[in-house]
Every structure is written in structure tokens, then in C-alpha cells.
Amino acid sequence: MLKFPLHQRGRTRFYWDGPSLQAYAEAMGDPSLLWLDLPALARAGGLEADHVWIAPTPPPDRSGRAAVGAYAKVLGALGVDRRAAAGGGVERECLRCGHGWREARTVSELTLALAVLGDAMADAYDAAFVFAPAHVPCAINGLLARQFPDKRLGRVTFASGRRQRFEGPVLALSPAQVAAARLSPPGVGQRLRPQFDPIVQPATVEASP
């Protein structure tokens, strides 16, 4: 249980970076972690909140797009607000071999930061929590302190052990708490092969009747 005055201030909103969630599942080697109940993660920390999910850039193949769309529908049914990363990615090119690729994470992080600041301007929350690389909430925190001193920002982490310095509350969820939030109900969508790139539905989830 998270114990600090922040959640007693009123309206709380979580912001989840889609590519960062994918990176965690990949690091853990568990495709089922691609399908997490985001509100359940907040409740594991003792918080009831609104939720915003920054969707990862849809993969180019049909099955990958279908899986991202299916997960987005599930999150929508849970009341999660889906927001697409602006621009869809940044084109990169290797200076040595000329190989090109699309880097989505930086764009999603920028989209998340703009969402937090835009919602603060709209007075949509009193306290916000961010799941993203450490530099993202640190940068947002500085801007909030100057422009919206009545708003408070916290950070969500799944990692154990050494934590990077952050001037604010940290909701640290254990691997067991994260695993307990995995979605496995029937009727989520079509069955897709379990792999990480693109995001796919776990093979244990049955197709809609």
C-alpha cells in the first residue's frame, strides 16, 4: 500500500507509456505481460484513478495491428483513455551502413509529457503518476513546479533494487503485483502467436465466441 498525502488531494490520473510497458514485458521474457490491466496496477498501490495509455506505434503487419487494436479495445472497456503518439515515430538511419528504422519511444515519451502538461492546464487532475523512463517524469516535474505549482507528480516503477533519484512520491510495484494484473479473460479477440514484436495477444486467451 502506498502511504503518502498525495492520493488524499483528490483527482488522480495515471499516464502509461506503451513502448515502456512493452520493453518491460520483453525484459521479463513473458509475452503475457503485454496484456496488463492498468487500473488494477494502480489499485495494487492503493490508488483509484483515471488512466491514459500512450499507444505504441502500430506494427506494419496485419496481425500486429490487430493485436494492438484488440488490447486498445480491452483498455477502453476498462475506462482507459487511449492516446496515439504524435507523428507515429522518428526515422533513424545508420551512418555506416545506411540501414533505416523507425524509433517510436521518443515520440511516445513526448506525447506523454504533453498529455500531462495539457491535462494540468485543463485542470483534469490534482495528482498524476507517470510510467516512463526516469528522465521523463523528472523533466515533467520541473515544468509542473514552475507552471502548475498546485499539481503533484509521482512516478511508477516495476523495477526492484537501486532507484534513480526522483523528487516526488514513487509507486514501486513488485514483479508479483505486476504479474497479478495480467489480463486473461475470454472474448478479448482473435488468438495470435505469442511474440514481442509486434505486440500480440497471449496464446492462453481464447477467441470470442
Buried (B, 14 or more C-beta within 10 A) or exposed (E): EBEEEBBEEEEBBBBBBBBBBBBBBBEBEBBBBBBBBBBBBBBBBEBEBBBBBBBBBBBEEEBBBBBBEBBBEBBEEBEBBBBBBEEEBBEEEEEEEEEEEEEBBBBBBBBBBBBBBEBBEEEBBBBBBBBBBBEBBBEBBEBBBEEBEEBBBBBBBBBEEEEEEBEBBBBBBEBEBBBBBBBEEEEBBEBBEBEBEBBBBBEEBBEEE
